[in-house]
Amino acid sequence: MPYRLYQEEKQKAVNVLNEIKVKLYNRGWFPATSGNLSYKLHDDPLYFAITSSGKDKGTVTHEDVIFVDKDAKPIEKTRLKPSAETKIHSQIYQKTDAGCVIHIHTVNNNFVSQVYFENGYVPLKDMEMIKALDIWEEDAFIKVPIIENWFDLDKLVSEAGKSVNPEVPALLIRNHGIYAWGRNEFEAKRHIEAFEFMFEYMKNMMLFTGKIL
């Protein structure tokens, strides 16, 4: 029998997503209605809330959030459209312990995804901000996966699912954007901020020195 969401659960999800999206919008991270956010409400069956497609993320309305299942289908009657990338959020929830996923398009993450695409990952090392990912190893070195921005959405979802690494809470799509996640909304926001800081640092150093780090 399907799990029934309580009104309080749904309201919390709406409040969480609206609060995060306005904060990140004010940083310029959701240009031209791009990007999306989601928040998990239940594991089995998987239900999560996700921002609806084509809405200005700098404003808050009653049409901001849709509740979907693991197949990205709305679990309630609605005229709203889930984001085309809802299935990528589902893949992340199924393959990690994520409780919240944030997807943004920025110049910095587009830049590094293009520079390092042939490697298949962005190498992050020698940066204090890695600790914000709860990675406390000395001389920590992590690889943020990059996949092609396939026009075929099913192929994009499939490749994203294959590339998700539970040890590294992010995935880049070439010249498109980043998905970052955490066990809750606080972690997800902290992680997206940490990745964007490191990407900006790398971009600036490459432009300043003329060398790929």
Steps between C-alpha positions, in 0.01 A plus 500: 500500500647841407632716779284807561682824565387706795417864443770601747762307301398669179494845656848452645633398159345807336643730767848345477518524121362852485745624761802349326401603150452867594835509680683346204307712250629807680853375433425488128497121482161456328522718186206499258289253706777239468582236759287306745495372857347199666436366848438137591197413709497121497739218407289197420314584291715795394306826510659840469403861446655689209468853369267531202632582155530849354434700818692806614694379801526845645133495593287269713153387393268206571609348165867458590519133597380164363505166682625207291594133525821325395385499136460880512123473474282732713334315786217754508288652227665819373524715189858589589794340322789340685842604375625298206792396719289357784621148415858603576393603849335159532823325400691692766247409770509134398880476498598716800379599846394842367208676660522817290637567149588838348562558129636834380650648182791741553788634292747339740362146485454526122859617462659216696272238345624602155868530595513157666244314289758283320627381840150397602527681833606821669797441736467677833806516725707736714192697604377550855140509378508124436437464874153649445419169326576312825825374348771541762785302352845657485582598139143412401446450127156447351361466151169662406353296210411675173261355243399616155190716470306248293199638315333161541363533852481124561868467411585799721317343794669165439848653484431710809392191691819316401720793602353582842764435766362476855842611631499828304172694538496660155465430130578739213335506160720651232417864427177462691525497878565316823291272719609505862333328791508433871323294762284804575442851370778648716759260359381540142528879522841479666625262231379708206662808651828313555513367144420840351773663713756245380393525137525879509846477656614256231355710219667816628836328548488355149414838348769672710780251433396375157546143622256218573527407865 
